């Protein structure tokens, strides 16, 4: 009787540990995806600023 209960308790604890590990891995993957997206956004903003700077330089040259 007690052996069955102890076995179920061990299985339950192992299931909780496995669930925590799976959750941590999924969270880490999601954070990695978000970091990649943020990097891509930053690179796009750098390109936009570069283009705007070139446009402004061109307009200043044309105005002179």
Secondary structure, 3 states (H helix, E strand, C coil): CHHHHHHHHHHHHHHHHHHHHHHHHHHHHHHHHHHHHHHHHHHHHHHHHHHHHHHHHHHHHHHC
